[in-house]
Amino acid sequence: MSALGELSKMKRRTGAKSAAEKRDDRRDNKAAYIFLIPWLIGLLFITIGPMVASLYLSFTDYNLLQAPNWTGLDNFARMLRDTRLHNSLGVTFTYVLVGVPVQLAVALLIAMVLDKGIRGLPFYRSVFYLPSLLGGSVAIAILWKQIFGTTGLVNQLLAMIGIQGPGWISDPNTALGSIILLHVWTFGAPMIIFLAGLRQIPAMYYEAASVDGASPWQKFAKITIPLLSPIIFFNLVLQIIGSFQAFTQAFIVSGGNGGPSDSTMFFTLYLYQKGFGQFDMGYASAMAWVLLIIIGVFTAINFVVSKYWVFYDD
Amino acid sequence: MTNLQTASPETKTVAAPISPEKKPKVRESMGSLAFSRRARARAITKHIILIACGAIMIYPLLWMVVSSLRPNDLIFKDPGLWLNTLDLSNYSSGWSALTHPFGHYMLNSAIVVIGCILGNLISCSMAAYAFARLKFTASKLFFGIMLLTLMLPFHVVVVPQYVLFSQIGWVNTFWPLIVPKLLATDAFFVFLMVQFIRGIPKDLDEAARIDGAGHPRIFLRVILPLMVPALATTTIFTFIWTWNDFFSSLIYLTDPDMFTVPVALRAFVDSQAGTSWGSLFAMSIVSLLPVFLIFLFGQRFLIKGIATTGIK
């Protein structure tokens, strides 16, 4: 099962132990905790400790030089008034709510074209997968900055057919779109997961449907989507969590300032500017917790809604 | 575990002992239709669509390579892929454009990457062995916590981590980038390895136990040699993610001596202000080359890795 499957299964498993489990109940506590020493130290000092500390800092005014100064809910009140923050939330939501569905739809579409025993599958798979390995790098963000620039590749190609394109990344209306396109370009990783999932659907379902005279659309809607739904769900949850944290591309394409006119000021970029540009670390911590809560709410909604559309075979 | 190996023979070698219940592929009946004219027309249409999509996706990359090999001004004029002369001057000027030759930053990145790979291999495999094979108090609780940390945004811990590491004087050292990996904080790999170890038959452990081996010995002599494919996947993913990682380097490495490749490239962008795209492209390609090589030679592990953690 996927990580998500494991998590949702854990609830069910905590019930009564089976007889076989009871019989085999000797424990290796000492050995286990020795093997877990690095992980436990990491959990304490790199994960949980800093989480608690950042929760505390979010109620303080802290600039790294002086001791944190308790200010109560001040940071959160400031956030309610901070229009640049509201704008950055809008930018991030647009990126997630447009980028993730479009990317997954493209990934599923290409995976379905590739699935039906096509020749040259390994070649196509490599071609589509490569961008998702490179897409997170600064180098590709630099390439994007050129491609969608005023005299970039896109406008050079448009000029060949007589169209004068805008400066995509210098125009506040299209800058975010260029970055969303970069996200869509990296559809290879979810595509591989879809491909693997499609392979698990027995072909006889489709054959039986053909015998009954089902149209391709009916097969897609009644067989592919339900049987693939756990994998669509997995991709959706992970891509949403990941996309909320997108940073590098916006930073490089905008030269670190989220411009033009804050149109690519992602929430994470604003957080970086506050925390590490202005060393307003209390405020940055409060923002980080807001991000955690937003991601948590989105994930929770995903899990709740999944009951109505995700179909588990077992 | 997925059935990728039915599609490509080369993945067969990594067909790990993960899943005993592999389903045979039952799509062969498609073959009888393959010769009908309609089916052939459909296949050709599909290939045309796929080639068109692939070409659009790869074109920018190819164009970047070609552009890096021609004079600077052509980058703003020539959208084609035709190369008249081979001009390597962008590479030589880009290599020495910053305070240090670009190789210096590549070396810095290599040090961080090697540290992170070793850290992940050791710490994650140890944690995975405990989770997959050992019974201990609160094992389910800890396993659940481990899975939850998989979804934790880095930003929630980054400020206090920065405070912690700056107080022990680790800013502008590689330690803040490497030490978390030594402490198995990459839950993705712990999970990947747990899944893999679960697929190794328990009889092997039992046999070793009867021969008097303790857990360290079973781990080192039985489990580790059998989980080489999972270790390879971990190595490759750690390489690519660490090599590309920008945010941590940006925060912790402000001294040009310590720059890794991503922050060096960023400094390059800032210093050029868009004047010499040629050398910028050249160094971008140099920075992508290791990832591309890994992709060429380690593809099967990559595909196996994401498919495994995604499906089972």
Chai-1 contact restraints between the chains, C-beta under 6 A:
chainA,res_idxA,chainB,res_idxB,connection_type,confidence,min_distance_angstrom,max_distance_angstrom,comment,restraint_id
A,M1,B,K312,contact,1.0,0.0,6.0,A-B,restraint_1
A,S2,B,G310,contact,1.0,0.0,6.0,A-B,restraint_2
A,A3,B,L147,contact,1.0,0.0,6.0,A-B,restraint_3
A,A3,B,L150,contact,1.0,0.0,6.0,A-B,restraint_4
A,A3,B,F191,contact,1.0,0.0,6.0,A-B,restraint_5
A,E6,B,L147,contact,1.0,0.0,6.0,A-B,restraint_6
A,L7,B,L147,contact,1.0,0.0,6.0,A-B,restraint_7
A,M10,B,G144,contact,1.0,0.0,6.0,A-B,restraint_8
A,R27,B,K135,contact,1.0,0.0,6.0,A-B,restraint_9
A,R27,B,F136,contact,1.0,0.0,6.0,A-B,restraint_10
A,D28,B,L134,contact,1.0,0.0,6.0,A-B,restraint_11
A,N29,B,F136,contact,1.0,0.0,6.0,A-B,restraint_12
A,N29,B,T137,contact,1.0,0.0,6.0,A-B,restraint_13
A,A31,B,L134,contact,1.0,0.0,6.0,A-B,restraint_14
A,A31,B,H215,contact,1.0,0.0,6.0,A-B,restraint_15
A,A32,B,A130,contact,1.0,0.0,6.0,A-B,restraint_16
A,A32,B,L134,contact,1.0,0.0,6.0,A-B,restraint_17
A,A32,B,F136,contact,1.0,0.0,6.0,A-B,restraint_18
A,F35,B,M126,contact,1.0,0.0,6.0,A-B,restraint_19
A,F35,B,Y129,contact,1.0,0.0,6.0,A-B,restraint_20
A,F35,B,A130,contact,1.0,0.0,6.0,A-B,restraint_21
A,L36,B,A127,contact,1.0,0.0,6.0,A-B,restraint_22
A,L36,B,A130,contact,1.0,0.0,6.0,A-B,restraint_23
A,P38,B,S123,contact,1.0,0.0,6.0,A-B,restraint_24
A,P38,B,L183,contact,1.0,0.0,6.0,A-B,restraint_25
A,P38,B,A184,contact,1.0,0.0,6.0,A-B,restraint_26
A,W39,B,A127,contact,1.0,0.0,6.0,A-B,restraint_27
A,W39,B,A184,contact,1.0,0.0,6.0,A-B,restraint_28
A,I41,B,L183,contact,1.0,0.0,6.0,A-B,restraint_29
A,G42,B,L183,contact,1.0,0.0,6.0,A-B,restraint_30
A,G42,B,A184,contact,1.0,0.0,6.0,A-B,restraint_31
A,G42,B,T185,contact,1.0,0.0,6.0,A-B,restraint_32
A,I46,B,P180,contact,1.0,0.0,6.0,A-B,restraint_33
A,I46,B,L183,contact,1.0,0.0,6.0,A-B,restraint_34
A,I46,B,T185,contact,1.0,0.0,6.0,A-B,restraint_35
A,T47,B,T149,contact,1.0,0.0,6.0,A-B,restraint_36
A,P50,B,V157,contact,1.0,0.0,6.0,A-B,restraint_37
A,P50,B,P160,contact,1.0,0.0,6.0,A-B,restraint_38
A,P50,B,Q161,contact,1.0,0.0,6.0,A-B,restraint_39
A,M51,B,V156,contact,1.0,0.0,6.0,A-B,restraint_40
A,M51,B,V157,contact,1.0,0.0,6.0,A-B,restraint_41
A,A53,B,P160,contact,1.0,0.0,6.0,A-B,restraint_42
A,S54,B,V156,contact,1.0,0.0,6.0,A-B,restraint_43
A,S54,B,V159,contact,1.0,0.0,6.0,A-B,restraint_44
A,S54,B,P160,contact,1.0,0.0,6.0,A-B,restraint_45
A,V113,B,K46,contact,1.0,0.0,6.0,A-B,restraint_46
A,G117,B,R27,contact,1.0,0.0,6.0,A-B,restraint_47
A,G117,B,M30,contact,1.0,0.0,6.0,A-B,restraint_48
A,L121,B,A7,contact,1.0,0.0,6.0,A-B,restraint_49
A,P122,B,S8,contact,1.0,0.0,6.0,A-B,restraint_50
A,Y124,B,L50,contact,1.0,0.0,6.0,A-B,restraint_51
A,V127,B,G54,contact,1.0,0.0,6.0,A-B,restraint_52
A,P131,B,M57,contact,1.0,0.0,6.0,A-B,restraint_53
A,L133,B,I240,contact,1.0,0.0,6.0,A-B,restraint_54
A,L133,B,V291,contact,1.0,0.0,6.0,A-B,restraint_55
A,L133,B,F295,contact,1.0,0.0,6.0,A-B,restraint_56
A,L134,B,L288,contact,1.0,0.0,6.0,A-B,restraint_57
A,G136,B,N244,contact,1.0,0.0,6.0,A-B,restraint_58
A,S137,B,N244,contact,1.0,0.0,6.0,A-B,restraint_59
A,V138,B,F246,contact,1.0,0.0,6.0,A-B,restraint_60
A,V138,B,P262,contact,1.0,0.0,6.0,A-B,restraint_61
A,V138,B,L265,contact,1.0,0.0,6.0,A-B,restraint_62
A,V138,B,R266,contact,1.0,0.0,6.0,A-B,restraint_63
A,A139,B,S284,contact,1.0,0.0,6.0,A-B,restraint_64
A,A139,B,S287,contact,1.0,0.0,6.0,A-B,restraint_65
A,A139,B,L288,contact,1.0,0.0,6.0,A-B,restraint_66
A,I142,B,S284,contact,1.0,0.0,6.0,A-B,restraint_67
A,L143,B,M64,contact,1.0,0.0,6.0,A-B,restraint_68
A,Q146,B,W277,contact,1.0,0.0,6.0,A-B,restraint_69
A,I147,B,P60,contact,1.0,0.0,6.0,A-B,restraint_70
A,T151,B,F76,contact,1.0,0.0,6.0,A-B,restraint_71
A,L153,B,W63,contact,1.0,0.0,6.0,A-B,restraint_72
A,L153,B,P79,contact,1.0,0.0,6.0,A-B,restraint_73
A,Q156,B,P79,contact,1.0,0.0,6.0,A-B,restraint_74
A,L157,B,P79,contact,1.0,0.0,6.0,A-B,restraint_75
A,A189,B,I306,contact,1.0,0.0,6.0,A-B,restraint_76
A,I192,B,I303,contact,1.0,0.0,6.0,A-B,restraint_77
A,I192,B,I306,contact,1.0,0.0,6.0,A-B,restraint_78
A,I192,B,A307,contact,1.0,0.0,6.0,A-B,restraint_79
A,I193,B,G310,contact,1.0,0.0,6.0,A-B,restraint_80
A,A196,B,T2,contact,1.0,0.0,6.0,A-B,restraint_81
A,A196,B,L4,contact,1.0,0.0,6.0,A-B,restraint_82
A,A196,B,A307,contact,1.0,0.0,6.0,A-B,restraint_83
A,A196,B,I311,contact,1.0,0.0,6.0,A-B,restraint_84
A,R199,B,N3,contact,1.0,0.0,6.0,A-B,restraint_85
A,A203,B,V26,contact,1.0,0.0,6.0,A-B,restraint_86
A,A203,B,R27,contact,1.0,0.0,6.0,A-B,restraint_87
A,F234,B,G310,contact,1.0,0.0,6.0,A-B,restraint_88
A,I241,B,M151,contact,1.0,0.0,6.0,A-B,restraint_89
A,Q245,B,P153,contact,1.0,0.0,6.0,A-B,restraint_90
A,F247,B,F247,contact,1.0,0.0,6.0,A-B,restraint_91
A,T248,B,F246,contact,1.0,0.0,6.0,A-B,restraint_92
A,L271,B,H155,contact,1.0,0.0,6.0,A-B,restraint_93
A,G275,B,V159,contact,1.0,0.0,6.0,A-B,restraint_94
A,F276,B,I251,contact,1.0,0.0,6.0,A-B,restraint_95
A,M281,B,V159,contact,1.0,0.0,6.0,A-B,restraint_96
A,A284,B,V159,contact,1.0,0.0,6.0,A-B,restraint_97
A,S285,B,V159,contact,1.0,0.0,6.0,A-B,restraint_98
A,A288,B,H155,contact,1.0,0.0,6.0,A-B,restraint_99
A,A288,B,V156,contact,1.0,0.0,6.0,A-B,restraint_100
A,L291,B,P153,contact,1.0,0.0,6.0,A-B,restraint_101
A,L291,B,H155,contact,1.0,0.0,6.0,A-B,restraint_102
A,L292,B,P153,contact,1.0,0.0,6.0,A-B,restraint_103
A,L292,B,V156,contact,1.0,0.0,6.0,A-B,restraint_104
A,I295,B,P153,contact,1.0,0.0,6.0,A-B,restraint_105
